[in-house]
C-alpha cells in the first residue's frame, strides 16, 4: 500500500476514538502492532490518552479512554 493511500488528504481533519475496558493493554497492543506513541492528556491525567503517529514529526491521530 502506498503512503499516499495510507494518509489523510492535506487539510482534512481525521481523529479516531478508542473506548476500551483496559487502556494499559490497548496501549501495549497498538503500540507494538502499529508503532503508536501515547501520552496522557491534561495535567491531572483525566483518564484520556492521546495517540500519536509518526517518527520525525508525530501528529495526534486519536485518543483512547476506559469504557464507562
PEBEL-V950936 format. One record per backbone hydrogen bond with DSSP energy under -1.0 kcal/mol. CO is the residue of the C=O (numbers start at 1). NH is the residue of the N-H. If there is no record, write none. Layout:
CO/NH
CO/NH
//
This chain:
2/6
9/12
16/63
18/65
20/67
22/26
23/27
24/28
25/29
26/30
27/31
28/32
29/33
30/34
30/36
31/35
37/52
39/50
41/46
48/41
49/64
50/39
51/61
51/62
52/37
53/59
59/53
61/16
62/51
63/18
64/49
65/20
//
